[in-house]
Amino acid sequence: MITPQEEFITDLIKKSLVGVALPNTKSGEAGRAFEDKIEEMGININRGRGVDCKEFDWEFKTRHENAVSSQTVGTMLPENIVAHDNWYDTPIAKKIKKQLRATLDENSIIIDVIDGQERHLCTLKDLIAVPNTRDFGV
């Protein structure tokens, strides 16, 4: 559940970044640029393992409005998956639980920023294991 403080920060991010252009590539540059913009606003960004913003347990995602393919949120080795007694304690569960998503138009301009829970993006039934790989997509 998003807290009132998180809702306030989400609104500030949305008002500040809607209309901003990001790199128009598929190699993750738009996502990193989105994180950079949020960091410029004074929000600490985690560049290592785990969620992108540890203070609020947020994972940041960018997505073009006409995209139809699944989106990878992270990877776990099979031995790490079975080592966890509780799914909700895994890094992947945390990355799926709370996402702040920037929707981009065809020119990679941010047209919306939403809390991923608004659209119920974070349900376990949306988690799909891709056969013969270690990747999980939503």
N, C-alpha and C positions, 0 to 999 in steps of 0.2 A: 504494500500500500504506500502511496506517495504521501509524504507529510506536508503540512502547510508550508514549511520552510523550503522543501524541495519544489513545491508548486510555484512558489515565489521566484526561486532561482531559475526554474524552467521558463517561466514567463519572461524574465530578464534576458535569458539567452535567446529566446525566440524574437523578442523585440529588437535585440542588438544584431542578430545574424540573418534574419530573413532579408533577402535581397543581396547578400554577399555571394560573390562568385568563388568557387573552389576549383582546383585543377580538374580537367575533364579527362581522367584516365581511369583504367580499370585495375591499376596496380596498388591500390590502397592510398594513393596520394591525397585523394579527396578526404578520406577519413582522417589521415594525419593532419591535414590542413584544418579540418573541423576541430580536432583536438587542440591544435595550436591557437585557434581563435578563442576557444573556451579558456585556455590557459592564460591568454592575454587579459581575460576578464578577472583573473585572480583565483581561478579554481585550479587546485593542484591536479595534475595529470600523472597517472602511473604509466610509465613507458615499458614496464616489465610484465611479468606474469600476473594474471588476475584481472579484476575489473579495472576499467580506465580511470575511475574516480573512487578511490577507497573511502573517502569521507562520506559519500552517499551510496556506495555500492552500485554506482552506475557504470554501464557499458555504453560507449558511444558508437553509433552506427550511422553511416550515410547510405542513401539508396536513391537511385533515379526513379522518378514517379512511374515510369513505364516498365521497370524491371520485373521480370516474371520468374527468374531462376531462384533457387534456394540461396540462402546466405549463411556462410560459415561463421560461427562465433568463437570457435576454438577447437583444440584437439586434446585428446587424452589417450595414452597408451592403454591397451587392455588390462595390463597388470595394475595400473593406477585406478582403473574403474573398479575392478574387483577388490582392491585394497580398501575401498570406502564402504563402511557399513550403511551409511545413509546417503542417498543420492543428493539430498539438499546440502550436504557438506562439500560437494565437489566444486572445483573451480568453474566447470561448465554450467552447473545449475545457477551459480551466482551471476555468471555473465548473461544468462538468459532471463533471470528474475527481474532485473530493472535495467531497461535500455532507454537511452535518450536518442531518438532517431531524427536525423535531418533528411528531409525529402528534397531532392534536387530536380530541377527541370532539365530539358534537353541540353541546355547551355551550362549545366552544373551550377546554377544559381540556387541558393537555398530558398525554397518556397514555403517550408513549414518545419517546425521542430515540435515533436510530441514526446510525451512519456509513453514508452512502449506498452505500458499496461492499459492505456486508453483503448487500444484496439485488441486487447487480450492476446498480444503476441507471445506471451511468455508461458503458455500452458505446456505441460509435459507431453500432451498428445501431439504437439507440433514437432517434437524432437524425433528425428529420423536417423537411424544408424545406416550409413552407406555401406553395403556389403563389401567385404574384402579390403576395407580401408580403416584408418584410425580416425577419420573425420566424422563429425556429427554436424548436421545442418538443420536449420529451422526455416 
